[in-house]
Amino acid sequence: MSVELAGAPLEPPHPLSATDLRRIREARRRPRRTQFDYLHLRILRDDIARELARLPSGISVLDIFCGTRPYEDLLPAGSRCVGLDVDERYGAADIVTREFLPFDESSFDLVVCYEGFQHVPDPRAGIEEIERVLRPGGTALITVPLVWEYDPMQLEHRFTGPALSSLLEGWTDVRLVENGGRGVVWATQTGRLLNLAHEEMHVRIGAAALLLAPLFSVAYLLTNLAGAAIERAVRTDPMTLPMNLMVTARRP
């Protein structure tokens, strides 16, 4: 079954230079404490690393909506990874297409989709396609945002933990992980507001806004420290508000 992504193809900018690609990749893979989204990215990276460490070496991998491929070095030793994306804006994809997924049955041992599955128009059909291209016993690893901004001009889903897990009903070893709770949500959203203020200053006063960059870096650092403290302190509420969700499962 062929699944097409919704909407007309976007006109992407020219592919990033190698320097810009490396900079963006490093900001996600090795976030600094002075980044506004440090806590979110660090926890997400660590949770992904723990899951990938469970897998055997020498596996074949499909990275859906691969972007800059920031977590490829976390794959088991000897893995062979194919990166798929919908345009060439990052210049890192092996295959560029809006078809989901143009591969033969049982082609991969692992399928990953980091922070992109929310854009698949029909999530159940998307999971069926992931199952189709996985070998029996192969693993799917999917991460999606919960508390994050979105483009109102693009289709995007939001999943709670039970809703995401239910898409993998009938699979084995289904595990759901919350990538950060209320403290991470607070720090990331507060940091993003500061980040938007800094961006607005760039628009209004141009290069002079660069003089304020150290002050914003300090503000991000303090926000991340406070968010980490909140994360440690708030542990008894039966309700939950994760920043992000990750689910892994094995094809039967």
Secondary structure, DSSP 8 states (H G I E B T S, - for coil): --EE-SS----------HHHHHHHHHHHHS--TTSTTHHHHHHHHHHHHHHHTTS-SS-EEEEET-TT-TTGGGS-TT-EEEEEESSSSSS--SEE-SEE--S-TT-EEEEEEES-GGG-SSHHHHHHHHHHHEEEEEEEEEEEESS----TTS------HHHHHHTTTT-EEEEEEE---HHHHHHHHHHHHHHHHHHHHHHHHGGGGGGGHHHHHHHHHHHHHHHHHHHHH----SS---SEEEEEEE--
